[in-house]
Amino acid sequence: MNEVQEHIKTSDKLYIPGSSIKGAIRTAIFYNLLTEEDMDKIGRDISSNRRNNSFLSNDLLKKHFTSGFGNDAQYNIFRFMQVADTTTTNLPRIEQVLAVMATDDRRKNQFYSRHGKVVKSYLETIGANKNFKSSLTTTFDSNMYRKLKLDDKSEILDLNYLKDVLFKFSQDLIYYEMDFADKYDIEYLSKFYETLNKKNTVDAPLLKIGAGSGLMATSIAMKLKEYDPTSFDRVRKSFKRSYEFEFPKSRKVTKQGKPFGWVKLEFN
């Protein structure tokens, strides 16, 4: 019998952790701040055949979010942003999970299989069209910013800047996923993202939370693929398990072919 992977809970009720929301916001901002100089550096590092991929982000995170002095957490602009855990729901939804694969052989089943059998897993999830409340607060203290030498990073905490960045990042991520779906003839994913794109607005941007939304897959790799495809191919091949066609090479979807983790942010 397949086990069901539980959603995070408190008092047996499901919620979205504030840390997950904040992490997704940080990824979107990081993507926006990456420069041509950053991408050139990544390309050079990849060309030097370094195997540890953490180098692709750690130094750049420090560059864009800290002043470079002392303890990284203390001198990080995100210490002045707090995101609360969301409200809860009592009703989980159990979803069958399939992994749709990138493959250059259109005759193959596009779902990940072992010994000719499609691999399935099960997740306890929050169903679609659920509403949750959270709070995002920022602390503006010009004296503290100046003391920590973070003056030039204060724009990161401006609400209008955040909305714009989240909108543009989600738009690029949607186009990235549409390109994947079109390239490998996955029609149901194409239709999903075409519909999703219409729901993304500056005042109420979309955000992807959870598995598959980390820095490597949705910031550096996405921008590198556009900026320098050759270096992107080197990244793809530098992992312990080679990615023959694509990075990431699979997408987790429900039995109905819908991806996980997309939420819409509405600010009051």
N, C-alpha and C positions, 0 to 999 in steps of 0.2 A: 504494500500500500504506500502510495506517495505521501510524504509529509508536507504539511503546509507551512511555509515560512511566515512567521508572524510579523505583522506591522508593529511599529513601536507604539507602546501604550502607556497610559497612566491610569491607575485604578480600573484596569480592564477596558479603558476607552481609548480609541484611536485619535492621534493628533499629528500635526506636522511640527517637528522641532524648530525653534527659532534659529538654531545653529545651521540647520539645513538651508533655510531661506537666506540667511546671511551669507553662507558659503556660495550659494548660487548667484547672489548679487555681486559678491566679490569677483567671481569668475567673469561675469559680464563686464565689470569695470576693468578688470585686467585685460580682457580682449580689446577693449576700447583704447587702452593706454599703450598697447604694444606698438612700437615704432619700426620704421624700416631698419634703423640701426640695431634694434633688438633682433629682428629677423635675420639680418646679416650675421650677427654673432651666433645665433642658433645654427645657421647654415655652416659657419666655420667650425663650430664645435662638433656638428654631425660629421663633417668631412674628416675630422681628426679621429673618427671611429671610436669615440668614447661610448661605453656600453651602458652606463648608468643614466637613465633618462631623467632622474630627479634634477640633474644640472640644467635641464631645459627650462625649469620654472623657478627654482629656489632663489637664484641670484636676481632674477627679474622681479620677483615678488618683493624682495627687499628694496630694489631700486624704486619701484613705483609706489609702495605703500609705507615705507619707513624712511627715516632721515639718515639711516646708516650709522647711528650712534648707539652704543650700549646694547641693552637687551631688546631683541626684536619686538617682543610683545609690548614693551613699555613705549617704544618709539614708533609704534604702528598707528596709522590714522584710524584704523578700524576699532581701536579701543574706545573711540568716541561714538560708535554706533552700537545700539542695542536692539535686538529683534526678539520679541517674546514668543514663546511657544503659542501655537494657535489654540483656539477652543477645541472641544472634543466631539466625537460622534460615537454612538453606541452600535452602529450597524456596519460591520465590515462586509466587504464583498470578496469572495474567493474567486480568483482568476487563474485559469490555466495559462501557463507561460510557454511560449515557443520562441526559438531564436531563428530569425530569418537571416540567411547568410548571403554574403557577396560571393558569387561564383561566375566564372566565365563560361561555364558549361550550362546552357539553358535547358539541357535535357535532365539535369539533376533536380531532385526535390530541393526547393530553396530553404527548407527548414533543416536545422541541424539534426543529424541522425547518427545513430550508432548501430552497426550490424543491420542496416537496412530499416531500422525502426526510428521514427521521429522521437526525439527526446523531449519529454514534457516535465514541467515542474509546476508548483502551485504556490501562489502568493495570496496572503491576506492583504487586501488593499482598501483604500477609500474610493468609493464609487464616484462616477462622473456627476457633475452638476451639484456638488455639495458646497455649501458656503461655510467659511470659517473666518473668525476674527483673530487678528494679531495686532501688535503695535510695533512700529519702527520709530525709534527716537534717536536723535543725534544731539551731541553736546557741543555747543560752540563756545570756545574759550580762547580768545585771541592771545591772551597772555600765556596760556599753557601751550598753544600751538607754537608760539614764538620760542618759548623755553625749550621745547622738544624739537625745534627746527622743522616743523611740519606746516609752516605757513603756506607753502606752495602747493600743498595737497588738500587744502580745506574745501576746494570745489567738489571733491569726491563725495562730501556729505550733503551737498545741496540737493533738495528734493527734485527740482526741475532737471538737474543734471542726471540724477538717478533714473528718472522716468525715460529720458531721451536715450540713455545708454542701454537700459533694459529693452526698450523697444527695438533699437537697432541691432543689438546682439541677438535677440530672439528672431528677428527678421532674417539675419544672416544664417542662423542655425537652421531655421526652417528651409531656406534655400539650399543649404548644405545637405539636408535630409532629402529634399526633393530631387537633388542631383543624384544622390545615392539610389533613390527609388527608380528614377528614370534610366540610370545607367544599367541597372540590373533587372529592368522590366518588372518591377513590383508595383502593379497598378493600384492596389488598395492603399499602399503607403503614399503614393502620389496624390490620390484623392483626399486622404486624411490631411496631408500638409497643405494642400490647396485650400481646403476649408479652414484649417487652423490659421493660416496666414491672414485671412479676412477678419479674424477676431483680435489680431494684434494691433493695438493703437498706442499712441504716445501717452495718453492720459490713463489708459488701463492696459499696460504691457503684459505680455505673457512671460512666464519664467519656467524653466525646466529644472525640476528638483529630483534628487535621488540618483540611482545607478545610471551611469552613462552620461553624467553631466559634469564630470570633473574637469580640472584645468587642462589635462593633456588632450582629451578627446574633443573638448568643445571650446578651446581657446587657441592654444598653440598649434595643434594639428590642423584645425580649421583654417586659421590664418596662413599657416605655412603652406598648405595645399594650394591656396590661391596665390600667394606671393612667390613661392619657390618650389614648384612641383618636384624637382630633382632632390632637394633636401627632404621633402616630405616622404619620398620613396625610401630614403636612407633611414628616416625615423621608423617607418613601417617595418623595415627589415632588421632593425637594431634590437628588437625585443627577443627574449629567450625563445618564444615561439614565433616564428616568422609569419607576418601577415602578407599572404601571397597577392591578394587582390586589392585590399582596402584596409584602412585603419580609421575607426574600428571596423572589423570585418563582419560583425553581426549586430542585429537590433532585436531587442526583446519586445515581443508584442503579445497581446491577448489572443485568445482563440478566434476572436473576430477581426484580428489583424490591426489592432490599435496600439500605438506605443504608450508607454507609461510616463507619468511624472509631470505632465504639463498643467500649469495652474495660471489663472488670470489674477493679476493684482489690481485691486481697486482702492484708491486712496481717498480717505475722508478727512 
